[in-house]
Amino acid sequence: MDKTVDFGSERVTPGDKIRRVDGVFDVVVTRYDMMNDIMSLGTHRLFKRAAVEMARLRPGHRVLDLAGGTGDIANLAARRLGADGSVVLADMNRAMLDHGRDRLLDGGAANVAFVQAQAEALPFPDAAFDAVLVAFGVRNFTDKEAGLAEMRRVLRDGGTVVVLEFARVVNPLLARAYDAFRSTWPAIGAAVVGTASPYRYLVESIDRHPDQGAFRLMMEDAGFGEVEVHNLAAGAAAIHRGIR
């Protein structure tokens, strides 16, 4: 019998989660960036810049932007790599990948390739990349351990992984205020996107994602060394960096 995994507050089969996560992004793709700005009050852009900075990218590097969506990380990374460097933007959702491709190509990006792929079964050879970055995507992995193992596999020795993800606010008073703010996201989604359900899933998926300490242990168990945790916005988000 197939094991079950989290989809928000529900337990579903892995295949069902893949289909349902795919459906979430089919619905939100055209307003995805706008909703990110609204829900984060614009801070997600600063967080992504910090994540790319922490990847220690250099001209000529090969970079994987996994679960890259509409291309924010790929765009920031591509600017640092020069003519000899390259970025692969990989995402499981075709609509998000196409939207990111159009956005980056319209912006003049010339060193970015686009690949539809599941994080748990990446179609790349071993040691293909100098850095792997994931921004707000690990929560949606069907199997986080398998996804981390694949990220390590496709990194060269000494390569860097950077995971930017929602986390746990460390101050109890701020945590209550943040929870109250998050509770408005489904209603905002209904007004902006036309449906609340993707944003109910978002809130629930944040609650079920491992906290900063637990995810650090997951990265270490996957074989990453020198794992660091950097809280952002009092822990509303966190950057985890590790070395293969």
N, CA and C of each residue as an Amber inpcrd file, in Angstrom:
protein
   732
   0.8410000  -1.2010000   0.0000000   0.0000000   0.0000000   0.0000000
   0.8740000   1.2490000   0.0000000   0.5060000   2.2410000  -0.7750000
   1.2750000   3.4600000  -0.8830000   1.2540000   4.2120000   0.4410000
   2.4020000   4.7770000   0.8390000   2.4200000   5.5810000   2.0450000
   1.6720000   6.8890000   1.7950000   1.3370000   7.5900000   2.8750000
   0.6750000   8.8750000   2.7350000   1.6250000   9.9960000   3.1370000
   1.3370000  11.1800000   2.6250000   2.1570000  12.3660000   2.8760000
   1.2230000  13.5410000   3.1620000   1.8100000  14.6120000   3.6970000
   1.0170000  15.8060000   3.9840000   0.6620000  16.5480000   2.7120000
  -0.5910000  16.9360000   2.6040000  -1.0130000  17.9910000   1.6830000
  -1.8020000  18.9740000   2.5320000  -1.1240000  20.0230000   3.0090000
  -1.7510000  20.8900000   3.9850000  -2.0950000  20.1010000   5.2320000
  -3.3320000  20.1680000   5.6770000  -3.7700000  19.4680000   6.8800000
  -4.2140000  18.0380000   6.5960000  -4.2020000  17.6290000   5.3310000
  -4.6690000  16.3000000   4.9580000  -3.5080000  15.3260000   4.7920000
  -3.8240000  14.0270000   4.8510000  -2.8890000  12.9770000   4.4780000
  -3.3930000  12.3610000   3.1840000  -2.5320000  12.3540000   2.1840000
  -2.9180000  11.8720000   0.8600000  -1.8030000  10.9780000   0.3310000
  -2.0800000  10.2570000  -0.7420000  -1.0310000   9.4530000  -1.3710000
  -0.0400000  10.3830000  -2.0880000   1.2010000   9.9240000  -2.2770000
   2.1630000  10.7540000  -3.0080000   1.6600000  11.1920000  -4.3820000
   1.0370000  10.2820000  -5.1140000   0.5300000  10.6540000  -6.4350000
  -0.5400000  11.7160000  -6.3590000  -1.3940000  11.6130000  -5.3450000
  -2.4460000  12.6140000  -5.1790000  -1.8440000  13.9590000  -4.8170000
  -0.7950000  13.9610000  -3.9860000  -0.1620000  15.2440000  -3.6470000
   0.4370000  15.8980000  -4.8860000   1.1020000  15.1130000  -5.7150000
   1.6800000  15.6750000  -6.9340000   0.5920000  16.3420000  -7.7760000
  -0.5130000  15.6450000  -7.9530000  -1.6030000  16.2080000  -8.7630000
  -2.1980000  17.4580000  -8.1140000  -2.3630000  17.4270000  -6.8110000
  -3.0150000  18.5510000  -6.1390000  -2.1130000  19.7740000  -6.0450000
  -0.8240000  19.5710000  -5.7920000   0.1090000  20.7040000  -5.8050000
   0.1690000  21.3030000  -7.2050000   0.2100000  20.4470000  -8.2190000
   0.2080000  20.9300000  -9.5980000  -1.0350000  21.7770000  -9.8570000
  -2.1700000  21.3250000  -9.3540000  -3.4080000  22.0780000  -9.5330000
  -3.3910000  23.4160000  -8.8270000  -2.7690000  23.4720000  -7.6460000
  -2.6530000  24.7440000  -6.9300000  -1.9570000  25.7780000  -7.7980000
  -0.8380000  25.3910000  -8.4030000  -0.0660000  26.3640000  -9.1760000
  -0.6990000  26.6790000 -10.5240000  -1.4420000  25.7470000 -11.0830000
  -2.2230000  26.0720000 -12.2810000  -3.1820000  27.2300000 -12.0090000
  -3.7490000  27.2350000 -10.8090000  -4.7450000  28.2490000 -10.4510000
  -4.1120000  29.6120000 -10.1890000  -2.9530000  29.6190000  -9.5080000
  -2.4130000  30.8920000  -9.0120000  -1.4050000  31.5420000  -9.9510000
  -0.9990000  30.8720000 -11.0270000   0.1710000  31.3050000 -11.7820000
   0.1030000  32.7600000 -12.2290000  -1.0330000  33.2240000 -12.7260000
  -1.0710000  34.5790000 -13.2970000  -0.9960000  35.6690000 -12.2290000
  -1.3420000  35.3490000 -10.9920000  -1.2880000  36.3350000  -9.9030000
  -0.2590000  35.9400000  -8.8370000   0.5930000  35.0150000  -9.1770000
   1.5350000  34.4800000  -8.1910000   2.4510000  35.5620000  -7.6310000
   3.0760000  36.3250000  -8.4920000   4.0170000  37.3530000  -8.0370000
   3.2940000  38.4540000  -7.2580000   2.1210000  38.8400000  -7.7160000
   1.3570000  39.8710000  -7.0110000   1.0010000  39.4140000  -5.5970000
   0.5520000  38.1640000  -5.4710000   0.1940000  37.6640000  -4.1450000
   1.4230000  37.5530000  -3.2410000   2.5710000  37.1740000  -3.7840000
   3.7900000  37.1450000  -2.9790000   4.1120000  38.5190000  -2.4200000
   3.9670000  39.5480000  -3.2430000   4.2170000  40.9060000  -2.7750000
   3.2410000  41.3040000  -1.6660000   1.9720000  40.9450000  -1.8490000
   0.9610000  41.3050000  -0.8540000   1.2110000  40.5540000   0.4560000
   1.3920000  39.2410000   0.3750000   1.5000000  38.4370000   1.5940000
   2.7790000  38.7110000   2.3740000   3.8520000  39.0720000   1.6700000
   5.1270000  39.3240000   2.3530000   5.3980000  40.8120000   2.5540000
   4.4670000  41.6580000   2.1210000   4.6820000  43.1130000   2.1390000
   5.9630000  43.4720000   1.3790000   6.2290000  42.6940000   0.3440000
   7.3860000  42.9410000  -0.5190000   8.6960000  42.3570000  -0.0320000
   8.7300000  41.8020000   1.1790000  10.0050000  41.3660000   1.7420000
  10.5520000  40.1060000   1.0730000   9.6990000  39.3420000   0.3690000
  10.2210000  38.1330000  -0.2810000  11.3240000  38.4670000  -1.2730000
  11.2700000  39.6470000  -1.8580000  12.3080000  40.0380000  -2.8130000
  13.6490000  40.2430000  -2.1120000  13.6220000  40.8190000  -0.9200000
  14.8460000  40.9810000  -0.1330000  15.3730000  39.6280000   0.3200000
  14.4610000  38.7410000   0.7330000  14.8730000  37.4140000   1.1720000
  15.5570000  36.6510000   0.0350000  15.0230000  36.7680000  -1.1570000
  15.6070000  36.0520000  -2.2910000  16.9820000  36.6150000  -2.6550000
  17.1280000  37.9190000  -2.5420000  18.4610000  38.5060000  -2.7770000
  19.4700000  37.9770000  -1.7620000  19.0270000  37.8680000  -0.5090000
  19.9130000  37.3320000   0.5280000  20.2850000  35.8890000   0.2410000
  19.3270000  35.0950000  -0.2220000  19.6050000  33.6880000  -0.5320000
  20.6330000  33.5670000  -1.6480000  20.4810000  34.3610000  -2.6980000
  21.4330000  34.3080000  -3.8060000  22.8100000  34.7750000  -3.3390000
  22.8480000  35.7930000  -2.5070000  24.1280000  36.2590000  -1.9680000
  24.8240000  35.1410000  -1.1920000  24.0510000  34.3750000  -0.4260000
  24.6380000  33.3290000   0.4000000  25.0820000  32.1080000  -0.4020000
  24.6640000  32.0250000  -1.6640000  25.0910000  30.9060000  -2.5080000
  26.5230000  31.0560000  -3.0000000  27.1000000  32.2370000  -2.8180000
  28.5060000  32.4680000  -3.1800000  28.7670000  32.1620000  -4.6570000
  27.9030000  32.6680000  -5.4940000  28.0280000  32.4030000  -6.9230000
  29.1940000  33.1760000  -7.5240000  29.7800000  32.5820000  -8.5470000
  30.9110000  33.1880000  -9.2450000  30.6890000  33.0890000 -10.7510000
  31.3220000  33.9760000 -11.5290000  31.2430000  33.8390000 -12.9880000
  31.6750000  32.4470000 -13.4290000  30.8890000  31.8750000 -14.3280000
  31.1850000  30.5390000 -14.8260000  30.4970000  29.4190000 -14.0820000
  29.8810000  29.7110000 -12.9490000  29.1930000  28.6590000 -12.2050000
  27.9660000  28.1320000 -12.9580000  27.6230000  26.8910000 -12.6600000
  26.3950000  26.2670000 -13.1360000  25.4410000  26.1720000 -11.9500000
  24.2420000  26.7010000 -12.1080000  23.3180000  26.8570000 -10.9800000
  21.9810000  26.2100000 -11.3250000  21.4090000  25.5020000 -10.3560000
  20.0600000  24.9670000 -10.4750000  19.1360000  25.7690000  -9.5690000
  18.1270000  26.3800000 -10.1680000  17.0400000  27.0240000  -9.4250000
  15.8900000  26.0300000  -9.4080000  15.7690000  25.2920000  -8.3150000
  14.8000000  24.2050000  -8.2240000  13.4880000  24.7270000  -7.6510000
  12.3720000  24.2540000  -8.2260000  11.0520000  24.8030000  -7.8900000
  11.0770000  26.3080000  -8.1370000  11.6540000  26.6670000  -9.2830000
  11.9830000  28.0560000  -9.5650000  10.8280000  28.9480000  -9.9480000
   9.6690000  28.3650000 -10.2420000   8.4710000  29.1610000 -10.4700000
   8.6430000  30.2290000 -11.5210000   8.3160000  31.4630000 -11.1440000
   8.3280000  32.5540000 -12.1170000   9.7000000  33.1960000 -12.2960000
  10.7350000  32.6170000 -11.6750000  12.0900000  32.9510000 -12.0830000
  12.8210000  34.0090000 -11.2950000  12.3520000  34.3790000 -10.1090000
  13.0570000  35.4160000  -9.3420000  14.5000000  35.0150000  -9.0400000
  14.6890000  33.7980000  -8.5250000  16.0390000  33.3510000  -8.1680000
  16.8950000  33.1950000  -9.4180000  16.3470000  32.5880000 -10.4590000
  17.1050000  32.4030000 -11.6990000  17.5670000  33.7370000 -12.2620000
  16.7040000  34.7260000 -12.2210000  17.0440000  36.0490000 -12.7460000
  18.1840000  36.6820000 -11.9550000  18.1030000  36.6010000 -10.6220000
  19.1540000  37.1740000  -9.7850000  20.4700000  36.4250000  -9.9750000
  20.3920000  35.0950000 -10.0520000  21.6060000  34.3000000 -10.2000000
  22.2720000  34.5370000 -11.5480000  21.4770000  34.6060000 -12.6220000
  22.0310000  34.7280000 -13.9650000  22.9080000  35.9650000 -14.1080000
  22.5400000  37.0160000 -13.4070000  23.3000000  38.2590000 -13.5060000
  24.7150000  38.1410000 -12.9400000  24.9370000  37.1500000 -12.0920000
  26.2230000  37.0090000 -11.4230000  27.1690000  36.0510000 -12.1310000
  26.7030000  35.3530000 -13.1580000  27.4540000  34.2190000 -13.6830000
  28.2650000  34.5220000 -14.9260000  28.0150000  35.6470000 -15.5760000
  28.7520000  35.9890000 -16.7820000  28.3750000  35.1140000 -17.9690000
  29.0540000  35.3510000 -19.0650000  28.7210000  34.6530000 -20.3110000
  29.0120000  33.1610000 -20.2410000  29.9390000  32.7550000 -19.3770000
  30.3170000  31.3460000 -19.3020000  29.5170000  30.5740000 -18.2640000
  28.7160000  31.2630000 -17.4750000  27.8970000  30.5980000 -16.4780000
  26.5110000  30.2800000 -17.0200000  25.7690000  29.4890000 -16.2620000
  24.4330000  29.1110000 -16.7210000  23.5370000  28.7840000 -15.5310000
  22.2310000  28.9670000 -15.7460000  21.2130000  28.6230000 -14.7580000
  20.2160000  27.6960000 -15.4180000  19.7980000  26.6740000 -14.6890000
  18.6550000  25.8630000 -15.0860000  17.5220000  26.1660000 -14.1160000
  16.4160000  26.6510000 -14.6450000  15.2040000  26.8430000 -13.8570000
  14.3590000  25.5880000 -14.0270000  14.1820000  24.8390000 -12.9370000
  13.4040000  23.6030000 -12.9760000  12.1710000  23.7500000 -12.0940000
  11.0410000  23.2930000 -12.5980000   9.8020000  23.3400000 -11.8270000
   8.9150000  22.1890000 -12.2820000   8.1270000  21.6440000 -11.3590000
   7.2330000  20.5470000 -11.7160000   6.0160000  21.0100000 -12.4980000
   5.6540000  22.2880000 -12.3470000   4.4100000  22.7730000 -12.9190000
   4.6670000  23.4530000 -14.2600000   4.0100000  22.9670000 -15.3080000
   4.2370000  23.4790000 -16.6540000   3.8470000  24.9490000 -16.7890000
   2.7200000  25.3280000 -16.1880000   2.2610000  26.7070000 -16.3170000
   3.2340000  27.6760000 -15.6480000   3.7260000  27.3190000 -14.4620000
   4.6910000  28.1800000 -13.7810000   5.9900000  28.2650000 -14.5720000
   6.4330000  27.1320000 -15.0990000   7.6750000  27.1180000 -15.8640000
   7.5510000  27.9820000 -17.1140000   6.4360000  27.8810000 -17.8180000
   6.2320000  28.6950000 -19.0160000   6.1700000  30.1770000 -18.6680000
   5.5070000  30.5000000 -17.5470000   5.4170000  31.8960000 -17.1230000
   6.8050000  32.4380000 -16.7850000   7.5990000  31.6360000 -16.0590000
   8.9530000  32.0620000 -15.7380000   9.8200000  32.2160000 -16.9660000
   9.6870000  31.2730000 -17.9030000  10.4580000  31.3610000 -19.1560000
  10.1240000  32.6410000 -19.9070000   8.8370000  32.9350000 -20.0790000
   8.4430000  34.1280000 -20.8170000   8.9480000  35.3910000 -20.1200000
   8.8380000  35.4030000 -18.8200000   9.2710000  36.5680000 -18.0560000
  10.7710000  36.8080000 -18.1990000  11.5750000  35.7490000 -18.0820000
  13.0210000  35.9160000 -18.1520000  13.4830000  36.2110000 -19.5700000
  12.9090000  35.5330000 -20.5590000  13.3170000  35.8080000 -21.9300000
  12.9190000  37.2090000 -22.3580000  11.7430000  37.6630000 -21.9190000
  11.3390000  39.0380000 -22.2130000  12.2800000  40.0420000 -21.5630000
  12.8790000  39.6460000 -20.4230000  13.8220000  40.5200000 -19.7320000
  15.2320000  40.4320000 -20.2590000  15.4610000  39.5930000 -21.2540000
  16.7660000  39.5290000 -21.8970000  17.7170000  38.4800000 -21.3560000
  17.2450000  37.5900000 -20.4740000  18.1270000  36.5510000 -19.9450000
  18.5470000  35.6050000 -21.0630000  19.8620000  35.4030000 -21.1940000
  20.3700000  34.5800000 -22.2850000  21.0290000  33.2940000 -21.8020000
  21.2740000  33.1790000 -20.5190000  22.0170000  32.0190000 -19.9960000
  21.1620000  31.1820000 -19.0510000  19.8450000  31.1180000 -19.3260000
  18.9160000  30.3390000 -18.5010000  18.2220000  29.3010000 -19.3720000
  18.2340000  28.0560000 -18.9150000  17.4830000  26.9780000 -19.5490000
  16.3110000  26.6000000 -18.6490000  15.3150000  25.9480000 -19.2250000
  14.0660000  25.6710000 -18.5100000  13.7210000  24.1900000 -18.6570000
  13.5090000  23.5220000 -17.5040000  13.2880000  22.0760000 -17.4950000
  12.1370000  21.7550000 -16.5440000  11.1470000  21.0020000 -17.0370000
  10.0810000  20.5260000 -16.1610000  10.5800000  19.2690000 -15.4630000
  10.5500000  19.2890000 -14.1170000  11.1380000  18.1760000 -13.3750000
  10.5720000  18.0990000 -11.9750000  10.5010000  16.8580000 -11.4570000
  10.1670000  16.6150000 -10.0610000  11.4490000  16.6730000  -9.2290000
  11.3730000  17.3000000  -8.0680000  12.5500000  17.4200000  -7.2140000
  13.0980000  16.0670000  -6.7910000  12.2230000  15.0720000  -6.6650000
  12.6460000  13.7650000  -6.1850000  13.2950000  12.8920000  -7.2540000
  13.2720000  13.3280000  -8.4990000  13.8600000  12.5450000  -9.6050000
  14.3820000  13.5170000 -10.6580000  15.4640000  14.1970000 -10.3350000
  15.9830000  15.2420000 -11.2200000  16.6560000  14.6270000 -12.4470000
  16.3910000  15.1710000 -13.6320000  16.9360000  14.6050000 -14.8720000
  18.3110000  15.1640000 -15.2270000  19.1940000  15.2250000 -14.2250000
  20.5270000  15.7860000 -14.4290000  21.5580000  14.7810000 -13.9400000
  22.7490000  14.7930000 -14.5440000  23.7960000  13.8660000 -14.0920000
  24.3590000  14.2640000 -12.7290000  25.0900000  13.3560000 -12.1240000
  25.7660000  13.6450000 -10.8670000  26.7120000  14.8370000 -11.0560000
  26.8320000  15.6400000  -9.9940000  27.8080000  16.7360000  -9.9510000
  27.6460000  17.7240000 -11.1060000  26.4120000  17.9670000 -11.5070000
  26.1630000  18.8420000 -12.6550000  26.2030000  20.3260000 -12.3060000
  26.1000000  20.6800000 -11.0180000  25.9360000  22.0890000 -10.6390000
  26.9060000  22.4820000  -9.5280000  27.2570000  23.7670000  -9.5530000
  28.0610000  24.3490000  -8.4800000  27.1980000  24.8110000  -7.3140000
  25.9210000  25.0900000  -7.5780000  25.0150000  25.5400000  -6.5250000
  23.5960000  25.1300000  -6.8730000  22.8300000  24.7900000  -5.8470000
  21.4000000  24.5210000  -5.9770000  20.6740000  25.4440000  -5.0170000
  19.6760000  26.1670000  -5.5260000  18.8720000  27.0610000  -4.6970000
  17.4050000  26.6820000  -4.8110000  16.7120000  26.7430000  -3.6870000
  15.2700000  26.5120000  -3.6490000  14.6610000  27.6200000  -2.8070000
  13.7170000  28.3660000  -3.3710000  13.0570000  29.4470000  -2.6380000
  11.5770000  29.1320000  -2.4930000  11.1550000  28.8820000  -1.2640000
   9.7460000  28.6310000  -0.9380000   9.1720000  27.4710000  -1.7480000
   9.9930000  26.4270000  -1.9300000   9.5470000  25.2850000  -2.7070000
   9.6110000  23.9570000  -1.9900000  10.4780000  23.8380000  -0.9710000
  10.6660000  22.5480000  -0.3160000   9.3890000  22.0660000   0.3610000
   8.5690000  22.9870000   0.8540000   7.2980000  22.5840000   1.4860000
   6.4310000  21.7560000   0.5420000   6.5750000  22.0090000  -0.7380000
   5.7160000  21.3440000  -1.7240000   6.2910000  20.0280000  -2.2330000
   7.5090000  19.6850000  -1.8220000   8.0740000  18.4070000  -2.2440000
   7.1830000  17.2820000  -1.7240000   6.9940000  16.2770000  -2.5310000
   6.2470000  15.1050000  -2.0840000   7.0390000  14.3090000  -1.0570000
   8.3450000  14.2330000  -1.2430000   9.2340000  13.5080000  -0.3360000
  10.4510000  14.3950000  -0.0970000  10.4880000  15.0740000   1.0430000
  11.5690000  16.0260000   1.3030000  12.9190000  15.3410000   1.3860000
  12.9690000  14.1580000   2.0010000  14.2490000  13.4520000   2.1070000
  14.7860000  13.0900000   0.7250000  13.9150000  12.6010000  -0.1470000
  14.3450000  12.2520000  -1.5040000  14.7680000  13.4970000  -2.2770000
  14.0460000  14.5990000  -2.0900000  14.4190000  15.8350000  -2.7500000
  15.7850000  16.3320000  -2.3100000  16.0580000  16.2740000  -1.0000000
  17.3700000  16.6850000  -0.5010000  18.4720000  15.7720000  -1.0370000
  18.1890000  14.4690000  -1.1050000  19.1800000  13.5400000  -1.6420000
  19.4970000  13.8510000  -3.1060000  18.4920000  14.1870000  -3.8820000
  18.7090000  14.5450000  -5.2780000  19.4840000  15.8580000  -5.4050000
  19.1790000  16.8250000  -4.5500000  19.9190000  18.0820000  -4.5850000
  21.3970000  17.8470000  -4.3050000  21.6730000  16.9590000  -3.3530000
  23.0760000  16.6400000  -3.0550000  23.7230000  15.9000000  -4.2210000
  22.9980000  14.9740000  -4.8150000  23.5570000  14.1910000  -5.9240000
  24.0010000  15.0590000  -7.0770000  23.2080000  16.0720000  -7.4220000
  23.5290000  16.8760000  -8.6100000  24.5270000  17.9900000  -8.3160000
  24.9380000  18.1360000  -7.0560000  25.9670000  19.1120000  -6.7040000
  27.3600000  18.5110000  -6.8560000  28.2900000  19.3130000  -7.2910000
  29.6890000  18.8880000  -7.2860000  30.2010000  18.8820000  -5.8460000
  31.3150000  18.1960000  -5.6090000  31.9540000  18.2490000  -4.3010000
  32.3410000  19.6940000  -3.9810000  31.9800000  20.1360000  -2.7980000
  32.2440000  21.5170000  -2.4030000  31.1720000  22.4920000  -2.8400000
  30.1620000  22.0040000  -3.5940000  29.0780000  22.8740000  -4.0340000
  28.1610000  23.2670000  -2.8860000  27.3760000  24.3160000  -3.1240000
  26.5480000  24.9230000  -2.0860000  25.0760000  24.7130000  -2.3680000
  24.3150000  24.3620000  -1.3350000  22.8610000  24.3350000  -1.4130000
  22.3180000  25.4350000  -0.5120000  21.3270000  26.1560000  -1.0190000
  20.6720000  27.2130000  -0.2470000  19.1700000  27.0070000  -0.3400000
  18.5280000  26.8810000   0.8120000  17.0850000  26.6910000   0.8860000
  16.4760000  27.8670000   1.6480000  15.6600000  28.6410000   0.9660000
  14.8820000  29.7210000   1.5800000  13.4560000  29.2070000   1.7410000
  12.9550000  29.2350000   2.9710000  11.6330000  28.6670000   3.2130000
  10.9620000  29.3610000   4.3940000   9.6370000  29.2920000   4.4230000
   8.9130000  29.7200000   5.6050000   9.4180000  28.9210000   6.8050000
   9.3870000  29.5600000   7.9950000   9.9070000  28.9050000   9.1840000
   9.0150000  29.2720000  10.3830000   9.6050000  29.3050000  11.5780000
   8.8460000  29.5850000  12.7840000   9.3260000  30.8960000  13.4050000
   8.4110000  31.8190000  13.6250000   8.7410000  33.0660000  14.3230000
   9.1500000  32.7130000  15.7520000  10.2780000  33.2500000  16.1860000
  10.8540000  32.8130000  17.4540000  10.2950000  33.5550000  18.6680000
   9.7780000  34.7640000  18.4900000   9.2130000  35.5290000  19.6000000
   7.7220000  35.2270000  19.7240000   7.2380000  34.7810000  20.8880000
   5.8260000  34.3820000  21.0110000   4.8380000  35.4970000  20.6720000
   5.1160000  36.7230000  21.0750000   4.1970000  37.8230000  20.7650000
   4.1630000  38.0960000  19.2690000   5.3350000  38.1170000  18.6540000
   5.3760000  38.3120000  17.2070000   4.7440000  37.1380000  16.4740000
   4.9100000  35.9400000  17.0310000   4.3160000  34.7600000  16.4010000
   2.7960000  34.8670000  16.3540000   2.1960000  35.3470000  17.4310000
   0.7310000  35.4990000  17.4410000   0.2850000  36.5420000  16.4210000
   1.0190000  37.6470000  16.3310000   0.6690000  38.6820000  15.3520000
   0.8280000  38.1480000  13.9250000   1.8930000  37.3850000  13.6940000
   2.1290000  36.8200000  12.3690000   1.0420000  35.8080000  12.0080000
   0.6470000  34.9800000  12.9730000  -0.4190000  34.0100000  12.7180000
  -1.7250000  34.7190000  12.3540000  -2.0020000  35.8340000  13.0290000
  -3.2190000  36.5910000  12.7090000  -3.1380000  37.1480000  11.2890000
  -1.9550000  37.6210000  10.9100000  -1.7800000  38.1380000   9.5510000
  -1.9270000  37.0150000   8.5220000  -1.3220000  35.8520000   8.8020000
  -1.4280000  34.7210000   7.8650000  -2.8770000  34.2750000   7.6840000
  -3.6710000  34.4230000   8.7260000  -5.0680000  33.9780000   8.6360000
  -5.8620000  34.7780000   7.6160000  -5.3480000  35.9380000   7.2030000
  -6.0300000  36.7570000   6.1970000  -5.6980000  36.3330000   4.7760000
  -4.6780000  35.5030000   4.5880000  -4.2200000  35.1850000   3.2340000
  -5.2800000  34.4920000   2.3870000  -6.0460000  33.5280000   2.9200000
  -7.0800000  32.9310000   2.0670000  -8.1050000  33.9450000   1.5670000
  -8.5070000  34.8820000   2.4260000  -9.4700000  35.8980000   1.9880000
  -8.8500000  36.8130000   0.9330000  -7.5840000  37.1580000   1.1180000
  -6.8980000  37.9780000   0.1130000  -6.8020000  37.2100000  -1.2010000
  -6.4810000  35.9170000  -1.1090000  -6.4180000  35.0910000  -2.3140000
  -7.7480000  35.0430000  -3.0420000  -8.8420000  34.9390000  -2.2740000
 -10.1650000  34.9170000  -2.8980000 -10.4200000  36.2120000  -3.6530000
  -9.9710000  37.3430000  -3.0840000 -10.2040000  38.6400000  -3.7140000
  -9.3060000  38.8600000  -4.9320000  -8.0540000  38.4220000  -4.8460000
  -7.0770000  38.7200000  -5.9010000  -7.0570000  37.6400000  -6.9830000
  -7.1020000  36.3790000  -6.5630000  -6.9740000  35.2560000  -7.4900000
  -8.3360000  34.6950000  -7.8830000  -9.3010000  34.8400000  -6.9810000
 -10.6310000  34.3120000  -7.2490000 -10.9510000  33.0390000  -6.5080000
 -10.0100000  32.5630000  -5.6870000 -10.2380000  31.3680000  -4.8880000
  -9.3620000  31.4060000  -3.6490000  -9.9030000  30.9240000  -2.5340000
  -9.1690000  30.9270000  -1.2700000  -8.3740000  29.6510000  -1.0570000
  -8.7480000  28.5440000  -1.7050000  -8.2030000  27.2380000  -1.3520000
  -6.6780000  27.1240000  -1.5060000  -6.0400000  27.7170000  -2.5390000
  -4.5880000  27.5980000  -2.6000000  -3.8920000  28.2390000  -1.4030000
  -4.5040000  29.2600000  -0.8570000  -3.8680000  29.9780000   0.2480000
  -4.1930000  29.3630000   1.5980000  -5.2830000  28.6050000   1.6750000
  -5.4780000  27.7540000   2.8540000  -4.4100000  26.6710000   2.8670000
  -4.1730000  26.0660000   1.6870000  -3.1010000  25.0710000   1.5930000
  -1.7640000  25.6930000   1.9760000  -1.4780000  26.9030000   1.5230000
  -0.2210000  27.5590000   1.8360000  -0.0330000  27.6750000   3.3450000
  -1.0330000  28.1980000   4.0440000  -0.9340000  28.3690000   5.4990000
  -0.7400000  27.0180000   6.1770000  -1.5020000  26.0310000   5.7650000
  -1.3900000  24.7080000   6.3840000  -0.0270000  24.0740000   6.0970000
   0.5020000  24.2800000   4.8890000   1.7930000  23.6850000   4.5460000
   2.9250000  24.3210000   5.3450000   2.8030000  25.6070000   5.6620000
   3.7910000  26.2660000   6.5140000   3.7780000  25.6390000   7.8980000
   2.5930000  25.4140000   8.4350000   2.4730000  24.8420000   9.7740000
   3.0720000  23.4450000   9.8530000   3.0370000  22.6960000   8.7510000
   3.5120000  21.3140000   8.7630000   4.9520000  21.1560000   8.2900000
   5.5360000  22.2310000   7.8230000   6.9460000  22.1570000   7.4310000
   7.8180000  22.1190000   8.6850000   8.8930000  21.3260000   8.6750000
   9.7650000  21.2740000   9.8510000  10.3020000  22.6510000  10.2370000
  10.4550000  22.8860000  11.5440000  11.0060000  24.1640000  11.9750000
  12.5000000  24.2220000  11.6450000  13.1210000  25.3470000  11.9790000
  14.4990000  25.5920000  11.5690000  15.4520000  24.4940000  12.0410000
  15.3220000  24.1080000  13.3050000  16.2200000  23.0890000  13.8360000
  15.9960000  21.7340000  13.2060000  14.7400000  21.3600000  13.0150000
  14.4310000  20.0590000  12.4250000  14.8880000  19.9930000  10.9780000
  14.7200000  21.0900000  10.2400000  15.1430000  21.0490000   8.8410000
  16.6620000  21.0310000   8.7360000  17.3290000  21.6950000   9.6590000
  18.7890000  21.6020000   9.6760000  19.2310000  20.1410000   9.8440000
  18.5910000  19.4160000  10.7490000  18.9200000  18.0090000  10.9440000
  18.6290000  17.1980000   9.6850000  17.5430000  17.5150000   8.9940000
  17.2320000  16.8180000   7.7490000  18.3340000  17.0260000   6.7170000
  18.8350000  18.2460000   6.6210000  19.9210000  18.5100000   5.6760000
  21.1840000  17.7550000   6.0650000  21.4880000  17.7270000   7.3490000
  22.6720000  16.9920000   7.7950000  22.5010000  15.4900000   7.5530000
  21.3010000  14.9670000   7.8060000  21.0440000  13.5490000   7.5470000
  21.1800000  13.2120000   6.0590000  20.8950000  14.2020000   5.1930000
  21.0230000  13.9920000   3.7450000  22.4760000  14.0520000   3.2800000
  23.3910000  14.4160000   4.1860000  24.8030000  14.4170000   3.8480000
  25.4250000  15.7750000   3.6370000  24.6820000  16.8440000   3.8760000
  25.2560000  18.1820000   3.7490000  26.0440000  18.5330000   5.0080000
  27.1590000  19.2180000   4.7940000  27.9920000  19.6500000   5.9070000
  27.9430000  21.1580000   6.0870000  28.4790000  21.6020000   7.2210000
  28.5690000  23.0320000   7.5350000  27.2150000  23.7300000   7.4040000
  26.1490000  23.0580000   7.8380000  24.8070000  23.6100000   7.6630000
  24.6080000  24.7970000   8.6000000  24.2000000  25.9160000   8.0240000
  23.9410000  27.1480000   8.7660000  22.4670000  27.4990000   8.6370000
  21.9350000  28.1540000   9.6650000  20.5560000  28.6300000   9.6430000
  20.5640000  30.1250000   9.9090000  19.8960000  30.8730000   9.0460000
  19.8110000  32.3270000   9.1850000  18.3350000  32.7240000   9.1720000
  17.8550000  33.1800000  10.3260000  16.4650000  33.6150000  10.4170000
  16.2690000  34.9620000   9.7400000  15.1200000  35.1150000   9.1110000
  14.7260000  36.3650000   8.4670000  13.3830000  36.7820000   9.0480000
  13.2170000  38.0880000   9.2670000  11.9530000  38.6080000   9.8020000
  11.5460000  37.8420000  11.0600000  12.4930000  37.7460000  11.9930000
  12.2570000  37.1050000  13.2960000  11.9230000  35.6250000  13.1790000
  12.2440000  35.0180000  12.0370000  11.9850000  33.5950000  11.8450000
  10.7650000  33.2910000  11.0100000  10.0920000  34.3070000  10.4840000
   8.9800000  34.0380000   9.5600000   9.4730000  33.2520000   8.3510000
  10.7170000  33.4890000   7.9950000  11.3910000  32.7040000   6.9650000
  12.8140000  32.4280000   7.4590000  13.4620000  31.4680000   6.8370000
  14.8260000  31.1600000   7.1970000  15.5800000  30.6800000   5.9690000
  16.8680000  30.9640000   5.9550000  17.7620000  30.4420000   4.9290000
  18.6360000  29.3790000   5.5730000  18.6250000  28.1820000   4.9730000
  19.5310000  27.1110000   5.3470000  20.5620000  26.9650000   4.2420000
  21.8370000  26.9790000   4.6350000  22.9220000  26.7840000   3.6500000
  23.7820000  25.6080000   4.0810000  24.1130000  24.7630000   3.1210000
  24.9680000  23.6230000   3.3920000  25.9440000  23.3930000   2.2580000
  26.9270000  22.5580000   2.5070000  27.9760000  22.2440000   1.5320000
  27.9850000  20.7380000   1.2840000  28.1250000  20.3680000   0.0040000
  28.2370000  18.9420000  -0.3200000  29.6290000  18.4350000   0.0230000
